[in-house]
Amino acid sequence: QVQLVESGGGLVQPGGSLRLSCAASGLTFSLKNMGWFRQSPGKEREFVAAISFTGVSTYYSESVRGRFTISRDNAKNIMYLQMNTLKSEDTAVYYCSAVSSQSRTASDIAHTSDGRGMDYWGQGTQVTVSS
């Protein structure tokens, strides 16, 4: 059974930083292209960042590029999202997600505006940016 478990969310002041983690089990993590999505109240889920199974290729939404960094440790089966210079508009539930087939690339994930077509999802972790 595939499990994706996010952690690291919380309350942070504007301008602060958080690092989210996504621990994976039940799948061959090192062969999965993955991504982070987020959803704010009253809004549709949106793409944040994606990473290829090797970790070489990364993609970001315009709203987080230059502030967020996606990475992965295939030896530990963990994906990360380092979030710096956080803004109030970053407040959302953040979800990690994976695709089952390598035919769906990290670039494809980046063009999935609402996460449609992703095969596996975590339960989400709340990030609140507020003073």
C-alpha positions as a Markdown table, in Angstrom:
| # | Residue | x | y | z |
|---|---|---|---|---|
| 1 | Gln | 0.0 | 0.0 | 0.0 |
| 2 | Val | 1.4 | 3.3 | -1.1 |
| 3 | Gln | 1.7 | 6.0 | 1.7 |
| 4 | Leu | 2.9 | 9.5 | 1.4 |
| 5 | Val | 3.1 | 11.4 | 4.7 |
| 6 | Glu | 3.8 | 15.1 | 4.8 |
| 7 | Ser | 5.3 | 16.9 | 7.8 |
| 8 | Gly | 6.9 | 20.2 | 8.7 |
| 9 | Gly | 3.9 | 22.5 | 8.3 |
| 10 | Gly | 3.0 | 25.1 | 10.9 |
| 11 | Leu | 2.6 | 28.8 | 11.7 |
| 12 | Val | 5.3 | 31.2 | 10.5 |
| 13 | Gln | 5.6 | 34.9 | 10.2 |
| 14 | Pro | 5.9 | 36.6 | 6.8 |
| 15 | Gly | 9.4 | 36.5 | 5.6 |
| 16 | Gly | 10.1 | 33.3 | 7.5 |
| 17 | Ser | 11.0 | 29.8 | 6.4 |
| 18 | Leu | 9.7 | 26.2 | 6.7 |
| 19 | Arg | 10.8 | 22.9 | 5.3 |
| 20 | Leu | 8.2 | 20.4 | 4.4 |
| 21 | Ser | 9.0 | 16.7 | 4.1 |
| 22 | Cys | 7.2 | 13.9 | 2.3 |
| 23 | Ala | 8.1 | 10.4 | 3.5 |
| 24 | Ala | 7.1 | 7.7 | 1.0 |
| 25 | Ser | 6.5 | 4.0 | 1.4 |
| 26 | Gly | 5.0 | 1.2 | -0.6 |
| 27 | Leu | 6.4 | 2.3 | -3.9 |
| 28 | Thr | 9.8 | 2.4 | -5.7 |
| 29 | Phe | 10.5 | 6.0 | -4.7 |
| 30 | Ser | 13.6 | 6.4 | -6.7 |
| 31 | Leu | 11.7 | 5.7 | -9.9 |
| 32 | Lys | 8.8 | 8.1 | -9.3 |
| 33 | Asn | 8.4 | 11.6 | -10.6 |
| 34 | Met | 6.8 | 13.7 | -7.8 |
| 35 | Gly | 5.3 | 17.1 | -7.0 |
| 36 | Trp | 4.0 | 19.4 | -4.4 |
| 37 | Phe | 0.6 | 21.0 | -4.7 |
| 38 | Arg | -1.4 | 23.3 | -2.4 |
| 39 | Gln | -4.9 | 24.4 | -1.7 |
| 40 | Ser | -6.2 | 27.4 | 0.0 |
| 41 | Pro | -9.8 | 27.8 | 1.4 |
| 42 | Gly | -12.2 | 28.6 | -1.5 |
| 43 | Lys | -9.5 | 28.0 | -4.1 |
| 44 | Glu | -8.7 | 25.2 | -6.4 |
| 45 | Arg | -5.7 | 23.0 | -5.8 |
| 46 | Glu | -2.7 | 24.4 | -7.6 |
| 47 | Phe | 0.8 | 23.2 | -8.7 |
| 48 | Val | 3.7 | 24.3 | -6.6 |
| 49 | Ala | 6.8 | 22.3 | -7.7 |
| 50 | Ala | 7.8 | 19.1 | -9.3 |
| 51 | Ile | 11.0 | 17.0 | -9.4 |
| 52 | Ser | 12.1 | 14.2 | -11.7 |
| 53 | Phe | 12.9 | 10.7 | -10.2 |
| 54 | Thr | 16.6 | 11.4 | -10.5 |
| 55 | Gly | 16.2 | 14.8 | -8.8 |
| 56 | Val | 18.0 | 16.4 | -11.8 |
| 57 | Ser | 15.0 | 18.2 | -13.2 |
| 58 | Thr | 12.9 | 20.6 | -11.2 |
| 59 | Tyr | 10.0 | 22.9 | -12.0 |
| 60 | Tyr | 8.2 | 25.6 | -10.1 |
| 61 | Ser | 5.1 | 27.7 | -10.4 |
| 62 | Glu | 5.7 | 31.4 | -11.1 |
| 63 | Ser | 4.4 | 32.4 | -7.7 |
| 64 | Val | 7.1 | 30.4 | -5.8 |
| 65 | Arg | 10.1 | 30.4 | -8.2 |
| 66 | Gly | 13.1 | 31.8 | -6.5 |
| 67 | Arg | 11.7 | 31.3 | -3.0 |
| 68 | Phe | 11.0 | 27.6 | -2.8 |
| 69 | Thr | 13.3 | 24.7 | -3.5 |
| 70 | Ile | 12.2 | 21.1 | -4.2 |
| 71 | Ser | 14.6 | 18.3 | -3.5 |
| 72 | Arg | 14.6 | 14.6 | -2.8 |
| 73 | Asp | 16.8 | 11.9 | -1.0 |
| 74 | Asn | 16.2 | 8.7 | -2.8 |
| 75 | Ala | 18.2 | 6.8 | -0.2 |
| 76 | Lys | 15.8 | 7.9 | 2.5 |
| 77 | Asn | 12.6 | 7.9 | 0.4 |
| 78 | Ile | 11.9 | 11.5 | 1.3 |
| 79 | Met | 11.0 | 14.5 | -0.8 |
| 80 | Tyr | 11.4 | 18.1 | 0.6 |
| 81 | Leu | 10.1 | 21.5 | -0.1 |
| 82 | Gln | 12.2 | 24.3 | 1.4 |
| 83 | Met | 10.1 | 27.4 | 1.6 |
| 84 | Asn | 11.8 | 30.8 | 2.2 |
| 85 | Thr | 10.6 | 34.4 | 2.2 |
| 86 | Leu | 7.1 | 33.1 | 3.0 |
| 87 | Lys | 4.1 | 35.4 | 2.2 |
| 88 | Ser | 0.6 | 35.4 | 3.5 |
| 89 | Glu | -0.6 | 34.1 | 0.1 |
| 90 | Asp | 1.4 | 31.0 | 0.7 |
| 91 | Thr | -1.0 | 30.0 | 3.4 |
| 92 | Ala | -2.5 | 26.6 | 2.3 |
| 93 | Val | -2.6 | 22.9 | 2.9 |
| 94 | Tyr | 0.4 | 21.5 | 1.1 |
| 95 | Tyr | 0.2 | 18.0 | -0.5 |
| 96 | Cys | 2.9 | 15.8 | -1.9 |
| 97 | Ser | 2.0 | 13.6 | -4.8 |
| 98 | Ala | 3.5 | 11.0 | -7.1 |
| 99 | Val | 2.8 | 9.5 | -10.5 |
| 100 | Ser | 2.9 | 5.7 | -11.0 |
| 101 | Ser | 4.4 | 5.8 | -14.5 |
| 102 | Gln | 7.6 | 7.4 | -15.6 |
| 103 | Ser | 5.9 | 8.2 | -18.9 |
| 104 | Arg | 4.3 | 11.1 | -17.0 |
| 105 | Thr | 7.4 | 13.3 | -16.5 |
| 106 | Ala | 8.1 | 16.0 | -14.0 |
| 107 | Ser | 7.4 | 18.5 | -16.8 |
| 108 | Asp | 4.0 | 16.9 | -17.3 |
| 109 | Ile | 3.4 | 17.3 | -13.5 |
| 110 | Ala | 4.3 | 21.0 | -13.8 |
| 111 | His | 1.6 | 21.5 | -16.5 |
| 112 | Thr | -1.0 | 19.8 | -14.3 |
| 113 | Ser | -2.5 | 22.9 | -12.8 |
| 114 | Asp | -4.7 | 21.2 | -10.3 |
| 115 | Gly | -3.0 | 17.8 | -9.9 |
| 116 | Arg | -5.3 | 16.0 | -12.2 |
| 117 | Gly | -3.7 | 12.7 | -13.2 |
| 118 | Met | -1.5 | 12.3 | -10.2 |
| 119 | Asp | -1.8 | 8.8 | -8.8 |
| 120 | Tyr | -0.9 | 9.1 | -5.2 |
| 121 | Trp | -1.5 | 11.8 | -2.6 |
| 122 | Gly | -0.5 | 12.5 | 1.0 |
| 123 | Gln | -3.0 | 13.7 | 3.6 |
| 124 | Gly | -1.6 | 17.3 | 3.5 |
| 125 | Thr | 0.1 | 19.6 | 6.0 |
| 126 | Gln | -1.1 | 23.0 | 6.9 |
| 127 | Val | 1.1 | 26.0 | 6.4 |
| 128 | Thr | -0.1 | 29.3 | 7.8 |
| 129 | Val | 1.9 | 32.5 | 7.2 |
| 130 | Ser | 0.7 | 35.3 | 9.5 |
| 131 | Ser | 2.0 | 37.9 | 11.9 |
